[in-house]
Amino acid sequence: MAEKADNPYVKWGKWQGETAVYFGAGGYEAVLLPETGGNLVCLKNDALNVDILRWPSDMEVFRGRPQVYGIPVLFPPNRIEKGTFTRAGRTYHFPVNEPGGKNNHIHGILRTKKWDVTKAEADENGTVVEICFSAGPDADFYSFFPHSFVFKIHYTLSSTGLGQKISISNTGSEPMPMGLGFHTAFRVPFHAMGNADACRLKVTVGEQWELDENILPTGKLTPVDGEISQKGIKPQGEPFMDHYRSKPMKLGDRLFNGAILEDSSVGMRLVYEVGNSFMHWALWNEDGRGGFVCPEPQTWAINAPNINLPDEITGFRFLEPGEIYEDYCSIKVEDIK
């Protein structure tokens, strides 16, 4: 990133051989890989000495597991039991692709696809980069997800950090199941002088989903205390893969839905805010020793189409013909007050 990030810029280049859009503003810099899942794979602020997202040093490893780097798009999110569900008289058969014999579909259909860059601009206010994926009968997944849609992600960078506006339009003639998530991977620690042991992850959660041996909800929900949302958990050390329903909390004088990664050793925090349609969280850190943690916002629960509970609890929904889903996420760095 040779440009000065204080001066808004957008440029095309290569990231370890992959087509990349580099953009920066307000001290923040980002790298987007439009042809490799539309993944915003790097976000940093050199003036603050922070490197926010886990990025790959080996592109072959990245291609094999793109969901554990940057901000991969999960559509639909997480797992579907046996890759199958029936809704509104139609049965869907997604490929069973989870390793380890768990017999699930995992991580959706877009995380490795090529996206088009539809906007790349910089002015005195910051930078804008927009990517778009259009699906129709020619899509390679149309045989098992026979819907036409247009998915856009509108990224902005400024002194206030990264903004992410999402829109999904159902351009077909039938209702379309609509579940979305992001497998966002934060570096731990995120500051060059930080300390993983001093980091705590706080997430706006209110109930925990009980999971079975295949990491699928049993349908049982248990209220949780304020440990995760108020005190936080250590993002490294013990491994975890947990699933929760969201419960917005007070942040200053407003309600906040999101995750906060604090490092008391440097007096800084990452604030990851998501819109209210993201009703569920998956929290995962692999083996707890990899130097990253994934707070994953989801609009529907793991395996939502197959959970025998009301849709207002699971988050399952249809997008009607002509309907547009819209929401947002943002990431910024703050001093701990």
Secondary structure in CASP SS format (residue, H / E / C, confidence):
PFRMAT SS
TARGET T0000
AUTHOR 0000-0000-0000
METHOD secondary structure of the structure
MODEL  1
M C 1.00
A C 1.00
E C 1.00
K C 1.00
A C 1.00
D C 1.00
N C 1.00
P C 1.00
Y E 1.00
V E 1.00
K E 1.00
W E 1.00
G E 1.00
K E 1.00
W E 1.00
Q C 1.00
G C 1.00
E E 1.00
T E 1.00
A E 1.00
V E 1.00
Y E 1.00
F E 1.00
G E 1.00
A E 1.00
G C 1.00
G C 1.00
Y E 1.00
E E 1.00
A E 1.00
V E 1.00
L E 1.00
L E 1.00
P C 1.00
E C 1.00
T C 1.00
G C 1.00
G C 1.00
N E 1.00
L E 1.00
V E 1.00
C E 1.00
L E 1.00
K E 1.00
N E 1.00
D H 1.00
A H 1.00
L H 1.00
N C 1.00
V E 1.00
D E 1.00
I C 1.00
L E 1.00
R C 1.00
W C 1.00
P C 1.00
S C 1.00
D C 1.00
M H 1.00
E H 1.00
V H 1.00
F H 1.00
R H 1.00
G H 1.00
R C 1.00
P H 1.00
Q H 1.00
V H 1.00
Y C 1.00
G C 1.00
I E 1.00
P C 1.00
V E 1.00
L E 1.00
F C 1.00
P C 1.00
P C 1.00
N C 1.00
R E 1.00
I E 1.00
E E 1.00
K C 1.00
G C 1.00
T E 1.00
F E 1.00
T E 1.00
R E 1.00
A C 1.00
G C 1.00
R E 1.00
T E 1.00
Y E 1.00
H E 1.00
F C 1.00
P C 1.00
V C 1.00
N C 1.00
E C 1.00
P C 1.00
G C 1.00
G C 1.00
K C 1.00
N C 1.00
N E 1.00
H E 1.00
I E 1.00
H C 1.00
G C 1.00
I C 1.00
L C 1.00
R C 1.00
T C 1.00
K C 1.00
K C 1.00
W C 1.00
D E 1.00
V E 1.00
T E 1.00
K E 1.00
A E 1.00
E E 1.00
A E 1.00
D E 1.00
E C 1.00
N C 1.00
G E 1.00
T E 1.00
V E 1.00
V E 1.00
E E 1.00
I E 1.00
C E 1.00
F E 1.00
S E 1.00
A E 1.00
G C 1.00
P C 1.00
D C 1.00
A C 1.00
D C 1.00
F C 1.00
Y C 1.00
S C 1.00
F C 1.00
F C 1.00
P C 1.00
H C 1.00
S C 1.00
F E 1.00
V E 1.00
F E 1.00
K E 1.00
I E 1.00
H E 1.00
Y E 1.00
T E 1.00
L E 1.00
S E 1.00
S C 1.00
T C 1.00
G E 1.00
L E 1.00
G E 1.00
Q E 1.00
K E 1.00
I E 1.00
S E 1.00
I E 1.00
S E 1.00
N E 1.00
T C 1.00
G C 1.00
S C 1.00
E C 1.00
P C 1.00
M E 1.00
P E 1.00
M C 1.00
G C 1.00
L C 1.00
G E 1.00
F E 1.00
H C 1.00
T C 1.00
A C 1.00
F E 1.00
R E 1.00
V C 1.00
P C 1.00
F C 1.00
H E 1.00
A C 1.00
M C 1.00
G C 1.00
N C 1.00
A H 1.00
D H 1.00
A H 1.00
C E 1.00
R E 1.00
L E 1.00
K E 1.00
V E 1.00
T C 1.00
V E 1.00
G E 1.00
E E 1.00
Q E 1.00
W E 1.00
E E 1.00
L E 1.00
D C 1.00
E C 1.00
N C 1.00
I C 1.00
L C 1.00
P E 1.00
T E 1.00
G E 1.00
K E 1.00
L E 1.00
T E 1.00
P E 1.00
V C 1.00
D C 1.00
G C 1.00
E H 1.00
I H 1.00
S H 1.00
Q H 1.00
K H 1.00
G C 1.00
I E 1.00
K C 1.00
P C 1.00
Q C 1.00
G C 1.00
E C 1.00
P C 1.00
F C 1.00
M E 1.00
D E 1.00
H E 1.00
Y E 1.00
R E 1.00
S E 1.00
K C 1.00
P C 1.00
M E 1.00
K E 1.00
L E 1.00
G C 1.00
D C 1.00
R E 1.00
L E 1.00
F E 1.00
N C 1.00
G E 1.00
A E 1.00
I E 1.00
L E 1.00
E E 1.00
D E 1.00
S C 1.00
S C 1.00
V C 1.00
G C 1.00
M E 1.00
R E 1.00
L E 1.00
V E 1.00
Y E 1.00
E E 1.00
V E 1.00
G C 1.00
N C 1.00
S C 1.00
F C 1.00
M C 1.00
H E 1.00
W E 1.00
A E 1.00
L E 1.00
W E 1.00
N C 1.00
E C 1.00
D C 1.00
G C 1.00
R C 1.00
G C 1.00
G C 1.00
F E 1.00
V E 1.00
C E 1.00
P E 1.00
E E 1.00
P E 1.00
Q E 1.00
T C 1.00
W C 1.00
A C 1.00
I C 1.00
N C 1.00
A H 1.00
P H 1.00
N H 1.00
I C 1.00
N C 1.00
L C 1.00
P C 1.00
D H 1.00
E H 1.00
I H 1.00
T H 1.00
G C 1.00
F C 1.00
R C 1.00
F E 1.00
L E 1.00
E C 1.00
P C 1.00
G C 1.00
E C 1.00
I E 1.00
Y E 1.00
E E 1.00
D E 1.00
Y E 1.00
C E 1.00
S E 1.00
I E 1.00
K E 1.00
V E 1.00
E E 1.00
D E 1.00
I C 1.00
K C 1.00
END
